[in-house]
Structure formats: structure tokens, C-alpha cells
Amino acid sequence: MGAHMPTVGGLHNALTSGRDIGCTAVQLFTGNPRQWSVPALTDEAVAQFRQAHADTAMAFVVAHDSYLINLAAPDPKVMGASRRAMQDELVRADALGIPWVVTHMGAHLNTGEEAGLEALVGSIRRVLDETAALGSGIAMETTAGQGTGLGYLFEHLATVIEGAGGSARLGVCLDTCHIFAAGYDIRDADSFREMLDRFDATIGLDRLKLIHVNDAKKPLGSRVDRHEHLGKGEVGEEAFRLLVNEPRLAAIPLVLETPESETMHKVNLELLRGLQAA
């Protein structure tokens, strides 16, 4: 269990600050998430990160890609930049020994979901092909379906996995806030297990590489992505109790992306651990 941690002062600081609040899993940006051009990692930065990884004994580390990337973009220039940026994300992750890069599935920008998914499949195939020598893979994140965003249906992810030839370097990151906003109820035992059964039948639990653990500010099916502290939003505490005690998810890393990270990540992490102990 852990959280998305800041990298101020160096990527390695995400691991040490994560350890300091009790994380055994850390997510981080390996570059500025709001810029297309990210400098190549220096040998010193890689060495510091790998040393911090060893020193902290962090059980799971994952990267999150740039907010600018849209692998379903209809504009050729944006598409080209997105593909190059995604390849760079995988190169940096591989250098750092990070197994997965979480990515949003992109937006079709009013070209339609079918066209968007077709473009996304093409992008994923190309990026994976051009980084075939790397060990790091892509973990597609479930989305809330805000705007023209793809990935709010499990079927969208299944389509991309199949279209990409079922590559072992293609996984899934499930976000509790996003699936709730997309219409998957998880607030009681029956609905939670129904969601998980549907995920397994549509995608396969073997594809699930991590879970983003967030409550939601907006109601079920709102298609609005707004994270809230655990137990303080529309999802409610019971869903997270079910999550941390579900045997099928026992080996899946849990990563917080809740607000006010500097003060509240520790609080939310302790809440999760308490729910598991209970």
C-alpha cells in the first residue's frame, strides 16, 4: 500500500518520503507531466534512484505518464508527439527499473468512440513494437469517461488488449473513483463483487497490475473525475474495507491519489491499513 509521491529535489525523494509515511508502494512522475519535452535521465539520477529503491526496500514502484499524452488523438501532430512521449516514458521507467507506466487511455475528441479506439490500438501497438527491447510495460487506467475520454467501460480496455495482440507488456490500472463515476457501483459487498466478476470476465484479473484508491466527490455515474479522501466522498468507507480484504486482490498494489498529499496521504494510508486489520 502506498501513494503518489512528489519528486522535488530528485526522483529518489519520492521513495524516501514515501517510506517515511509508511508506504510500501510508490507512484511518481519520471518527468514534468505538463511538458512535452523532458530531459533524458542522467546516470547520477538513475544511480540515486536505484540506491534509494534498495535502501527503502520499496515493494512496488510505478510511474505515471504525462497529462499531455493522448494516444487516440485525431490530430497527426498531437498523435506523433504523444507516441514519442509515451516511448520516452517507457525508456525512463526501464532505466529506473520501474515495471509499469500508468497511462490514461486518451480522448477521441468528437471523432467517435469507435474511431478513437481504433487510433488507440494503433498507438499502443506501435509504442510496444518500438520499445520491444524494454522490460517496462503500459498499464492502461480505467477512466471516469469525462468529456470524450475512452476507458470508462471495461470493454474499451478489452478491445485495446485484443487489438494489441494480447501483449504481456499491456496491463490495467483500476481507479476506484473513476469506475464509480463511470457507473460501476462498489459501495456494498454484492455490487463490489459484481464489479470484480465483470472485470475478470471482460479483461481478466491477471491483467490487473495496480489499483488507484480514491473516494469520489461526484455521484455514481456522474462521469466526472474528482478525487476525495477515503470515506469522505460518494463511494464511502465500506468499499475500501471490501477492497483491502478481497482475497482475489491480495497481491495487487494499492496506490492513493487523494488530495492534500503532504498532510493527508499518511492519514488515508493509515485508514486503509486499519480497515484491513479490522
C-alpha positions in Angstrom: 0.0 0.0 0.0 1.2 3.5 -0.7 0.7 6.7 -2.6 1.7 9.0 -5.4 4.6 10.9 -4.0 6.3 14.2 -5.2 9.8 14.2 -6.7 11.0 17.6 -5.5 14.8 17.6 -5.3 15.1 14.4 -7.3 13.2 11.3 -8.3 14.7 9.3 -5.4 13.0 11.6 -2.9 9.6 10.1 -3.9 10.8 6.8 -2.4 12.3 8.1 0.8 9.4 10.4 1.5 7.1 7.5 0.8 8.9 5.3 3.2 8.7 8.0 5.8 4.9 7.9 5.8 4.6 4.2 5.8 4.4 3.4 2.0 5.4 0.0 0.7 4.3 1.2 -2.8 5.0 4.5 -4.5 3.9 6.1 -7.7 5.7 9.0 -9.3 6.2 11.1 -12.4 9.6 10.5 -14.0 9.4 13.8 -15.8 7.4 17.0 -15.8 3.8 15.8 -16.5 2.8 19.1 -18.1 5.6 19.4 -20.7 6.2 17.6 -23.9 10.0 17.8 -23.7 11.6 16.0 -20.8 15.4 15.9 -20.4 17.0 12.5 -20.5 17.8 11.0 -17.1 21.4 11.4 -16.0 23.5 8.5 -14.8 23.6 10.1 -11.4 19.8 10.4 -11.2 19.4 6.8 -12.2 22.0 5.7 -9.6 20.4 7.7 -6.8 17.0 6.3 -7.6 18.2 2.7 -7.7 20.1 3.2 -4.5 17.0 4.7 -2.8 14.9 1.8 -4.1 17.3 -0.6 -2.4 17.6 1.4 0.8 13.9 1.8 1.2 13.1 -1.8 0.2 10.1 -0.4 -1.6 8.0 -3.4 -2.6 6.3 -1.8 -5.6 7.2 1.3 -7.7 5.1 2.6 -10.7 5.4 5.6 -13.0 2.5 7.7 -14.2 2.7 9.3 -17.7 2.4 12.9 -18.8 -1.0 14.6 -18.7 -0.4 15.8 -22.3 -0.3 12.4 -23.9 -3.3 11.4 -26.0 -2.8 8.2 -27.9 -6.2 8.5 -29.5 -5.7 12.0 -30.8 -7.2 12.7 -34.3 -4.6 15.5 -34.9 -1.5 13.9 -36.5 0.9 16.3 -34.8 -0.6 15.6 -31.3 -0.6 11.9 -32.1 3.0 11.9 -33.1 4.1 13.8 -30.1 2.0 11.5 -27.8 3.6 8.4 -29.2 7.1 9.8 -28.9 6.4 10.9 -25.3 5.0 7.5 -24.4 8.0 5.8 -25.7 10.2 8.1 -23.7 8.1 7.3 -20.6 8.9 3.6 -21.1 12.6 4.3 -21.7 12.9 6.3 -18.4 10.9 3.7 -16.5 13.1 0.9 -17.8 16.3 2.8 -16.9 14.9 3.2 -13.3 13.8 -0.4 -13.0 10.1 0.5 -12.9 7.9 -2.2 -14.4 4.8 -0.3 -15.4 3.8 3.2 -16.7 0.2 4.1 -16.0 -1.5 5.9 -18.8 -4.9 7.4 -19.4 -6.5 5.8 -22.5 -6.9 9.1 -24.4 -9.8 11.0 -25.8 -11.4 10.8 -29.2 -12.2 14.5 -29.3 -15.6 14.1 -31.1 -14.4 11.6 -33.7 -16.4 8.9 -32.0 -15.5 6.1 -29.7 -15.0 3.5 -32.5 -12.5 5.8 -34.3 -10.9 6.7 -31.0 -10.4 3.1 -30.0 -9.0 2.2 -33.4 -6.5 5.0 -33.2 -5.6 4.0 -29.6 -5.0 0.4 -30.6 -2.7 1.6 -33.4 -0.8 3.8 -31.0 -0.4 1.1 -28.4 0.8 -1.5 -30.9 3.3 0.9 -32.3 4.7 2.1 -29.0 5.1 -1.5 -27.8 6.7 -2.6 -31.0 9.2 0.3 -31.0 10.1 -0.4 -27.3 10.2 -4.2 -27.7 13.6 -4.4 -26.1 12.4 -2.8 -22.9 11.1 -4.6 -19.8 8.6 -1.9 -18.7 5.0 -2.1 -19.9 1.9 0.1 -20.2 -0.8 -0.1 -17.5 -4.0 1.4 -19.0 -6.0 3.3 -16.4 -9.8 3.0 -16.1 -11.3 6.4 -16.5 -14.4 8.3 -15.5 -15.5 8.9 -19.1 -15.3 12.7 -18.7 -15.7 14.6 -21.9 -14.7 12.3 -24.8 -12.4 10.2 -22.7 -12.1 6.5 -23.5 -11.6 3.7 -21.0 -14.7 4.2 -18.8 -16.0 0.8 -19.9 -14.1 -2.4 -19.2 -15.0 -3.4 -22.8 -12.8 -0.5 -24.0 -9.8 -1.9 -22.3 -10.5 -5.4 -23.5 -10.7 -4.1 -27.1 -7.3 -2.5 -26.8 -5.7 -5.5 -25.3 -7.1 -7.7 -28.0 -6.2 -5.2 -30.7 -2.6 -5.1 -29.4 -2.3 -8.8 -29.8 -2.6 -9.6 -26.1 0.9 -8.4 -25.3 2.2 -9.3 -21.9 3.5 -5.7 -21.6 0.0 -4.4 -21.5 -1.8 -4.3 -18.1 -4.6 -2.4 -16.4 -4.7 0.1 -13.5 -8.2 0.2 -11.9 -9.1 3.5 -10.3 -11.9 3.3 -7.7 -13.1 6.9 -8.2 -13.1 6.6 -11.9 -15.0 3.4 -12.2 -17.6 4.7 -9.7 -18.0 7.9 -11.7 -18.3 5.7 -14.8 -21.2 3.8 -13.3 -19.7 0.7 -11.6 -21.2 0.6 -8.1 -18.8 -0.7 -5.4 -20.5 0.5 -2.2 -21.6 -2.9 -0.8 -20.4 -6.4 -0.9 -22.8 -7.6 -3.7 -22.0 -4.6 -6.0 -18.3 -4.8 -5.3 -18.1 -8.5 -6.2 -20.3 -8.0 -9.2 -17.8 -5.3 -10.5 -14.9 -7.6 -9.9 -16.5 -10.5 -11.6 -17.3 -8.3 -14.6 -13.7 -7.1 -14.7 -12.5 -10.7 -14.6 -14.9 -11.9 -17.3 -14.2 -8.9 -19.6 -10.5 -8.3 -19.1 -9.1 -10.9 -16.7 -7.7 -10.3 -13.2 -4.3 -11.4 -14.5 -4.1 -8.1 -16.3 -4.7 -6.0 -13.2 -1.3 -4.6 -12.1 -2.3 -1.9 -9.5 -5.3 -0.1 -8.1 -5.7 3.6 -7.6 -7.5 4.0 -4.3 -9.6 7.2 -4.3 -13.0 8.2 -3.0 -15.2 10.4 -5.3 -16.6 13.9 -4.9 -19.3 13.2 -7.5 -22.1 10.6 -7.5 -22.4 7.2 -9.2 -22.4 7.5 -13.0 -21.6 11.3 -13.0 -18.8 10.8 -15.5 -16.9 13.4 -13.5 -13.3 12.8 -12.2 -12.9 14.4 -8.8 -11.0 12.6 -6.1 -11.9 12.7 -2.4 -10.4 11.4 0.8 -11.3 7.9 1.7 -14.6 7.6 3.4 -15.4 11.3 2.9 -17.0 11.0 -0.6 -19.8 9.3 -2.5 -18.1 5.9 -2.5 -17.8 5.6 1.3 -15.6 3.6 3.6 -17.3 0.2 3.2 -16.0 -0.1 -0.4 -12.4 0.3 0.8 -12.9 -2.2 3.6 -14.1 -4.7 0.9 -11.1 -3.7 -1.3 -8.4 -4.4 1.2 -10.0 -7.7 2.4 -10.8 -9.2 -1.0 -8.8 -12.4 -1.4 -8.6 -12.0 -5.2 -6.9 -8.7 -4.8 -4.5 -9.7 -2.0 -1.4 -9.4 -4.3 -2.4 -6.2 -6.1 -0.6 -3.0 -5.0 -2.9 -0.1 -3.8 -1.8 3.5 -4.5 -3.5 6.6 -3.1 -4.1 9.7 -5.3 -6.2 11.6 -2.8 -6.0 15.4 -2.3 -3.7 17.3 0.0 -0.9 14.8 -0.3 1.5 16.4 2.1 -0.8 16.1 5.1 -3.4 13.6 4.1 -1.6 10.7 2.4 -0.4 9.4 5.7 -4.0 9.7 7.2 -5.6 7.9 4.2 -2.9 5.2 4.3 -3.5 4.6 8.0 -7.2 4.3 7.3 -6.6 1.7 4.7 -4.4 -0.4 7.0 -6.9 -0.1 9.8 -9.7 -1.4 7.5 -7.5 -4.3 6.6 -6.7 -5.1 10.2 -10.4 -4.9 11.1 
